């Protein structure tokens, strides 16, 4: 899954740095999830170590494959992405959230799935997935 993504991105001959504008992949609705906004901002800017700390606030990476995927993205996109867009947003009150975000690489887009919840009044990312295959990302929605 992500290995395919990295093969595609590494084969790109030109990868432009992220634009200087303030694109944060903010959803169209007024209901934002603070942890998601921080995670999307870090990912968009190519700050994958910061992204990892946001999606794993209590420990290190969930598994070695996730750490390898983030390291590969850091090498391929050190300046982040050109643009991003929230394509799916689900909010289930009182506190379960999901989003699918696409990041423009100049080639095949990178899909990011975020799942989160509220605990003690604070939002957390509880799961995430990356793929160049949007179908794989959409299949994660519950």
C-alpha positions, 0 to 999 in steps of 0.5 A, a space after each residue: 500500500 504505502 510502499 506503492 505510494 513511495 515508489 510512485 513519489 520517488 519516480 517523480 522527476 520534479 517535486 515542487 515545494 509547498 506554496 507559501 500560502 496558508 493552506 491548511 486543508 480546512 473542511 468547509 464546515 464550521 466544525 473543526 477538530 483541533 487535533 486534525 487541524 494540527 495533524 493536517 498542517 504538519 503533514 501539509 508542510 512536510 513536518 512528518 516528525 511533528 505529524 508523528 507526535 500529534 498522531 501518537 501523543 502517548 508513545 512512539 510510532 504504532 508500528 515500524 511500517 508507519 515509521 518507515 512510511 513517514 521517513 519515506 515521505 520526509 525524504 520525498 517531500 521535505 518541503 511538504 505538498 502543493 495543496 490539500 483538500 478534505 474530501 470526506 468529513 464525518 462527525 458523530 456526536 458527542 465525539 467521534 470524527 473521521 476525515 479523508 484528505 488528499 495532498 497534491 504531490 504534483 503526481 499521484 495524490 497522497 491520501 490521509 485518513 484520520 480518525 479521532 475522538 474526544 477524551 476529557 474535553 480534548 480531541 485526539 487522533 486515534 488512528 491514521 492511514 496513508 495511501 496513494 489508493 483512494 479506495 483503500 483510504 475510503 474503505 477505512 471509513 466506518 
